Every structure is written in C-alpha cells, then in structure tokens.
C-alpha cells in the first residue's frame, strides 16, 4: 500500500493505513520507523488538519525500556525480586544490539533505564549516552506506582535518578512509570 504512494504520506494517510495500531512513519529516504501509539495523541490536532510529518517534528518518539526479561510485571508472580541478583542478565547484550541498529538507521531515541540495571551495568548507560541518545529514568526496581505511597515513589525516583545520573554524567529529566 505504502509503496504505491507517489508523494510523502500525510499524517492522516498514515493513521488510516495503520488502522489505529502502532504508527509507521516514513522518513525522507523512505526508511520505516515504528513509533508507539502515544505519539499519535500528541499530534492528533495536526493530523485532523491534514498536516504532514517531517523528521524534525517528533523529538525522541523512539523509546526503549532498559530492563531485563525477568523484571517485567508479567513475571512478578513467578520471579521473586530476591532472585534478581542471581539471574543471568540479557539486557546489556540486547540493548547494545538495539544501539547498533539505531546507529545503522541514524536513529536517536530516549532510553528509559532502571536504576537497578544502571547500578549493575554502568558501562551500558555510558554507551547509550556516548552514542547520542537521551537517558531517562524508569524507576529503580520496576515497581508499579499504584503500589507505592508518595514517599516510596519519591525515594525510588531519587535513588534511581542519582545512580543513572552518576553513570551518564548528565542530568536525567525524563521518567516513564513501570507498566504504565
């Protein structure tokens, strides 16, 4: 469908083509990047007006959660937090593979890093920053905010942010709640 377009598609074209699923954006050289659906909401007004998308209209729409497989909320009943330190980490190798793909495509994004991961893999945080990506916080231990008091949330955020900033060598201003 997209290959038959003679012009760069407008945002309304792309929304229609993706039928409300993840938005596929075509950059100037027709490279394909998939962006999460939350971007659609941010630019909904522009789309309704038939605006078209240029590469510089979206900043850091490409995001990555830097967490290991055993830290996802879907496994919280099966994998105890106390077992995390003894588990084999796959996050470093997988994140470096993603960084390589991003480099090949010339893509930059925001990497939401768990403090727990940054604490154990400081070289990974430095690699993300040195390759031109934004570092942001994903909390310390992937705790759902609905299960934390305001004080527990503040403590978790401060702990994670201080670890990530120390490894990254820059201020962390972004945050994504775990299992949002």
ROMAR-571728 format. One record per atom (N, C-alpha, C): residue in one letter; x, y, z. Coordinates in pm, whole numbers, plus 32768, in hexadecimal, padded with zeros to 4 digits. Example, Ala and Ser with C-alpha at 12.3 -4.5 7.8 and 13.67 -1.06 7.14 Angstrom:
# residues 2
A85277DC7830C;A84CE7E3E830C;A85287EB6830C;S85057F1F82C4;S85577F9682CA;S850A80038313;
//
This chain:
# residues 180
X80517F898000;X800080008000;X8056807E8000;X80B78084805D;X810C80FA8068;X8168810A7FF1;X819380987FB8;X81F280A37F49;X81B480E17ECD;X813080E77EC6;X80EC81207E52;X80D781B77E5D;X80F781F17ECF;X80E582827EDF;X814D82CD7E8D;X812083337E45;X817B83837DF4;X81B083FB7E3F;X817884167EB3;X81A384877F05;X81BC84537F92;X81FE84A47FE0;X82118482806C;X8188848380AF;X8164841A80F9;X80DE84138131;X80C8847A819F;X804E84AA81AA;X802B85058216;X800F84B38292;X800484F78302;X7FE484B1837E;X7F5E846B8375;X7EFB84A98335;X7E7884688329;X7E8283EB82D2;X7ED783EC826B;X7EEE8373821B;X7F2383038273;X7F85832682C7;X7FC482C18319;X7F66828A8383;X7F1582DE83BE;X7EB482B08421;X7E51825183DF;X7E2282748368;X7DC4821F8321;X7E04819982FE;X7E7F819B82D2;X7EC3812082AA;X7EE080C3831F;X7EF880FB8394;X7F1A80A88407;X7EA0807F8458;X7E2C80B28436;X7DAD808D8477;X7DB58093850E;X7DF880F98543;X7DFB810C85D3;X7E6480BB861C;X7EB1806D85D7;X7F1D80228618;X7F97807B8620;X800A803F863A;X808280918641;X809480DD85BE;X80BF815685CC;X80CD81AF855A;X815281938513;X814E81828492;X81C5816F8443;X81E381F383FE;X825982268414;X827E82A883DD;X82E982948372;X82D782D48302;X833882CE8296;X8389834F8299;X840B834282AA;X846383B682AA;X848983D48219;X84CE84438202;X84ED8473817B;X85218407811C;X857883AF814B;X85B0834A80F1;X855B82CB80EE;X84E082D2811F;X848082658123;X84AA81F58181;X8504821481E1;X852281B4824B;X84A681A982A2;X848E813582D8;X841781228329;X843D811C83BC;X83F78169840D;X840A8167849E;X8380815584DB;X837580FB853B;X82F780E88581;X82FC81368603;X82948181861F;X828E81D48695;X821381AC86E5;X821F81AB8767;X81AE818387BA;X813781E087A6;X80C381AC87C1;X804781F487A4;X8036827487F1;X808082878860;X8071830288AD;X8099837C885A;X80EF836C87F9;X811683DB87A3;X809D840B8755;X804783AE872F;X7FD083D186E4;X7F7C84388731;X7F6E842487B2;X7F1F84818803;X7F5F850B8806;X7FE2850F8810;X8029858E8819;X801585E1879B;X800785A2872A;X7FFC85EB86AC;X7F7085E1866F;X7F0D85B986BF;X7E8685A5868C;X7E4E8623864B;X7E6486968687;X7E2F87138650;X7E6A872B85C6;X7EEB871985B8;X7F2D872C8537;X7EF486CA84D0;X7EDE864E84F9;X7EAB85E9849B;X7E21860C846A;X7DCB863784C7;X7D42865784A0;X7D4086C88439;X7DA6871A843D;X7DAB878A83E0;X7DF487638360;X7E1586E28351;X7E5586B282D7;X7EE786D782CC;X7F2686F6833D;X7FB48719833B;X800A86A38312;X808086BF82E6;X80DC865482C3;X814E86538328;X819185E6832F;X81F885D08394;X828285E38359;X82D38632839A;X835F863D8372;X83B385FE83E0;X842B85D783BF;X84818590841D;X849C85E0849C;X849A86668495;X84BA86B6850C;X843F86D98560;X83C986AD853E;X835386CA858F;X83498672860A;X838785FF8606;X838185A48677;X840B859A86B4;X841285B78734;X849085AF877C;X8486853A87DD;X84E384DE87D2;X84E8846A882C;X8468841A882F;X842C840587BC;X83B583B187B5;X83D9831E87B7;X8456830087A1;X8486827787A4;X84BA825D8830;X847A8204887A;X84A081EE8906;X84BA815B8922;X851181448984;X853780BC89AB;X853580B58A43;X84F6804D8A78;X84FD80318B07;X85747FD58B1D;X85D380018B6F;X864B7FB28B8A;X86347F658C0C;X86017EEC8BFB;X85E27E938C6B;X85F97E058C3A;X860C7DA98C94;X86227D1F8C6B;X859F7CD38C67;X85A27C628C25;X85287C138C10;X84E27BEE8C93;X852D7BD58CFC;X84F37BA88D7A;X84BA7C1A8DCD;X84CC7C968DA0;X849F7D0A8DEC;X84167D3D8DBF;X83DE7D058D58;X835D7D348D28;X82EE7D0B8D88;X82887D5A8D8F;X821A7D428DED;X81D27CBE8DD3;X81D37C908D57;X81907C128D37;X81CF7B9B8D82;X824C7BA98DAB;X82917B3C8DF1;X82987B508E88;X825B7BB98EBD;X826D7BD88F4B;X823C7B6A8FA8;X81DB7B198F7D;X81AC7AAA8FD0;X82087A308FC5;X824F7A258F57;X82A379B18F3E;X833679C78F62;X83637A448F61;X83F17A628F79;X83FA7AC28FF0;X84317A94905C;X843D7AEA90D3;X84AD7B5090BF;X84997BC590F8;X85007C2E90F1;X85827C009133;X85757BAF9199;X85EF7B8191DE;X86457B289185;X860B7AF29119;X86587A9E90BD;X869C7AEE904E;X86797B6D903F;X86B17BBD8FD3;X874A7BBD8FCF;X878E7BD1903F;X88217BD79038;X88637B569005;X88207AE69015;X885D7A678FEB;X88387A428F5B;X87E57A8D8F1B;X87B97A6E8E93;X881C7AA38E2B;X88267A588DBF;X887C7A838D51;X88407AFF8D0F;X88917B658CFE;X88637BE18CBF;X886E7BD68C27;X88027BF68BE6;X87FF7BF98B53;X87F27C888B1F;X87D37CE38B79;X87B37D6C8B52;X88297DB38B0F;X88A27D998B3B;X89147DE08B00;X89277DB98A6E;X892C7D378A54;X89407D0989CB;X88CE7D378970;X88547D2D89A1;X87E17D55894F;X87DE7DEB8936;X87FF7E3A899B;X88017ECB8989;X886E7EF48928;X88E17EB48931;X894D7ED588D2;X89267EB18843;X88DA7E468832;X88A87E2487AC;X88497E90877A;X87F27EC187D2;X87977F2D87AB;X87E67FAB8787;X884C7FCA87D6;X88A0803E87B7;X88E08031872E;X890F7FBA870B;X894A7FA38687;X88E57FBB8618;X886B7F89862A;X88027F9D85C5;X87E2803185B7;X87D680778628;X87BB81068624;X882B814F85DB;X88A8812985F5;X8919816785B1;X890F8152851A;X88EE80D884F1;X88E380B98462;X8879810E841E;X880E812C8466;X879E817A842F;X87AC820F8445;X881082378494;X881E82C484B6;X87B082F48513;X87778298855F;X870882B985BA;X873D82D98645;X86F983368686;X8718835A8711;X8699834B8760;X86A7832687DE;X863083138830;X864A832F88C2;X85E583128911;X85ED832089A1;X85EE829589DD;X864F827B8A32;X865D81F98A75;X8636820B8B07;X85C781CC8B2F;X859681D18BB8;X85D7815F8C06;X863781828C5A;X868D81208C9D;X865E810A8D2D;X8659808C8D55;X8640806C8DE1;X86BE808B8E31;X86AE80C58EA5;X872080DD8EFD;X8768805C8F21;X871D7FF18F33;X87567F6E8F53;X87B77F428EE5;X87917F578E69;X87E67F338DF7;X88607F8F8DF2;X884B80108E01;X88BA80718DFC;X892080548E69;X88F2802B8EDD;X894A800D8F4D;X89A77F988F2D;X89747F378EE5;X89C17EBE8EC5;X8A0E7EC88E41;X89E07F1E8DE7;X8A1E7F298D63;X8A3D7FBB8D40;X8A967FF98D8B;X8AB280888D71;X8AE780A28CE4;X8B2E80438CAB;X8B6280558C23;X8AF4805C8BBC;X8A83801C8BD7;X8A1380208B7A;X89D680AC8B73;X89C480E98BE6;X898E81728BEA;X89ED81D18B9F;X8A6E81C38BB6;X8AD082188B72;X8ACC82018ADB;X8AB981858AB1;X8AB281668A21;X8A3981A789E1;X89C881A48A26;X894E81E289F0;X8964827789DB;X899B82B88A3F;X89B383498A37;X8A1B836989CD;X8A87831C89CA;X8AF4833A896C;X8AC9832788DA;X8A5F82DC88C5;X8A2E82C7883D;X89BF832A8818;X89AE8391886C;X895784008849;X88C583F58871;X88A5839A88CB;X881A838788F4;X87FF83CC8979;X878183EC898F;X875784268A0E;X874583B58A75;X877283D18AEF;X875E83738B5E;X86ED83A98BB4;X8692834F8BD9;X862483748C30;X861383068C98;X85BE83208CF9;X85AD82C68D6C;X852F82718D5D;X853B81F38D84;X84CB81948D83;X84B1815F8E10;X84E181AC8E74;X84D781818EFF;X854F812D8F26;X855481038FA1;X85C580AF8FCD;X85AA801C8FB1;X853F7FE98FEA;X85277F598FE3;X84A87F2F8F9D;X84787F818F41;X84017F618EF1;X83857F498F47;X83747F9F8FA9;X82FF7F989001;X828C7FE88FC3;X82167FAC8FC1;X81A17FF38F90;X818080678FEE;X816580DB8FB5;X814981509007;X80CB8140905B;X806E80F1902B;X7FF280DD9077;X8009809190F9;X807E80579106;X809F800B917F;X80FE805791DC;X812180D191B6;X817D81219207;X813581999243;X815A81B992BD;X812A823592F9;X817782A892B7;X8149832392C7;X81948394928F;X8224839892C2;X823A837A9341;X82C2837B9378;X83168309933D;X82DC8293932D;X8324822392F0;X83488242925F;X82EB82819219;X830782A9918E;X8379830D9189;X8375837291DF;X83DF83D891E4;X8467839691FF;X846B833B925E;X84E882F59281;X851A82A2920B;X84BF825791CB;X84E382049159;X851C825A90E8;X84D882C890CB;X85028321905F;X85898362907D;X859C839290F7;X861B83D1911B;X868D836D9115;X867582F49144;X86DE828D9141;X8705826D90B1;X86A18252905E;X86BC82308FD3;X870082A28F89;X86CB83198F9B;X8700838D8F54;X879183A88F79;X87B3839E8FF9;X883D83B99022;X889E83528FE8;X887582D58FE1;X88CA826D8FA6;X88DC82858F11;X886E829E8ECC;X887482B18E3A;X88C4832E8E16;X88AE839B8E5E;X88F884168E42;X898E84048E5B;X89B183BA8EC3;X8A3F83A38EDF;X8A8183558E6E;X8A3982F58E36;X8A7182A58DC8;X8A7082F28D44;X8A06833F8D2E;X89F783858CAE;X8A4B84048CA6;X8A6684408D1A;X8AAF84BE8D1A;X8A5D85348CEB;X89D985288CF2;X898185958CCA;X88FF858C8D1A;X88B485F78D18;X883585FB8D60;X87CE85A18D1D;X877D85618D70;X870F850D8D3E;X868E855A8D59;X8646857B8CEF;X85CA85C58D03;X854D85758CDB;X855E850C8C8D;X84EC84BC8C61;X84CE844A8CC1;X844F84238CC4;X842483B28D18;X83B0836A8CD4;X83B482E78CDA;X834482948CAC;X832282348D1C;X82A582338D44;X827881D98DAE;X827F81488D7D;X82AE80ED8DD1;X82AD80608DAE;X821F802E8D98;X820D7FDD8D35;X818C7F9E8D15;X811B80048D0C;X813980748CCC;X80D480DD8CBE;X806580AC8C68;
//
